Amino acid sequence: MRRGQTHLEEDSQKEPAVGYWKPLMPSKGSKEEPETGCQDAGPGDESQSAEQCNVSRLRSSSVEIREKGSEFLKEELHKAQKELKLKDKECERLSKVREQLEQELEELTASLFEEAHKMVREANTKQAAAEKQLKEARGKIDMLQAEVTALKTLVITSTPSSPNWELHPQLQSPSKAVFRKGHARNKSTSSAMITAASHNVAPEPISRECKEVDSVLFAEFQSWKESPTLDKSCSFLDRIYREDVGPCLDFSKQELSELVRAAVEQNTLTIEPVASQVLSVMKGSAEDCGGPNRFQSQIVMKCALSGLPRTCKHRITLGDSGNYYYISPSCRARITAACNFFTYIRYIQQGLVRQDVELMFWEVMRLRREMSLAKLGFYPNEI
């Protein structure tokens, strides 16, 4: 009895579920025969037939959902594959464009470097040629100046205030002319002898001087020549700064001396002669103030470096400042000697000097001697 009651209670509980299920659409493999069977079934088998109908409907709906889901996933997969193919093609195209651009950039860089090196070589060649021409021109100028100086010493001048009786014998009285005529040959002979003696007593060139290479200085120069630099820390330049450059550019005006030394090291110092117009203006302004001190038609003013009243024929500018400083001939000689040394050192550093190491060493020693002489107050008369 209990089993029968339990079975009846289960059937009564399942009957509402059978009445509640409403399929959306018939499945593909379903037929109306099971439904009729469910309706024609007896009261005992009604619950089992309902459960079978529900199970068949659930199975058909799950199969349909799976089929639709698989079709949807297949479509999405196909779309994703198409997008991936398009992206792969776009990546290949972009990679080709990048490779082409990189190749063009490399070719352009190589051509630019080649053109730059070509321009540098041409500039160095022109600079070397110009410097060679300048050196030759300076040598010719020095030779011509030496010849003019020699001619000046040989030429006998004659002026109306002090005529030369040997060149103008008609100006003499007859008695004096006869007296002088007797000594004319001896005078000419003596003058010729004096001229010959003057040629014989001419100073010997520097190349005939006795020289001996200092081993320490030569070793320092050789070590510097292997890797030329303008750094003061190397032993070669440190010695020259202490012994030559420092004393040569050490003037009374310390502040301006430091600026001059920096400008010489940086190759930004300019020396130019004072124009005659500037001198005339300065002369007029000095006369208005009470009259200038004149020496050989030049204005005497205080040298900007020494602070002493001197005949300043040159002035200097430091870089692009635009300020002019008037300097004396002695200060100009000292600055010029230092500039010549730094110019030659820069030429060696740039590889423009094609000489033997020993010849370059002796040229450096000559420039050091010029700085020492300029520091001691010796300078050419034409400055």
Secondary structure, 3 states (H helix, E strand, C coil): CHHHHHHHHHHHHHHHHHHHCCCCCCCCCCCCHHHHHHHHCCCCCHHHHHHHHHHHHHHHHHHHHHHHHHHHHHHHHHHHHHHHHHHHHHHHHHHHHHHHHHHHHHHHHHHHHHHHHHHHHHHHHHHHHHHHHHHHHHHHHHHHHHHHHHHHHHCCCCCCCCCCCCCCHHHCCHHHHHHHHHCHHHHHHHHHHHHHHHHHCCCCCHHHCCCCCCHHHHHHHHHHHHCCCCCCCCHHHHHHHHHHHHHHCCCCCHHHHHHHHHHHHHCCEEEEECCHHHHHHHHHHHHHCCCCCEECCEEEEECCCCCCEEECCEEEEECCCCCCEEECHHHHHHHHHHHHHHHHHHHHHCCCCCCCHHHHHHHHHHHHHHHHHHHHCCCCCCC
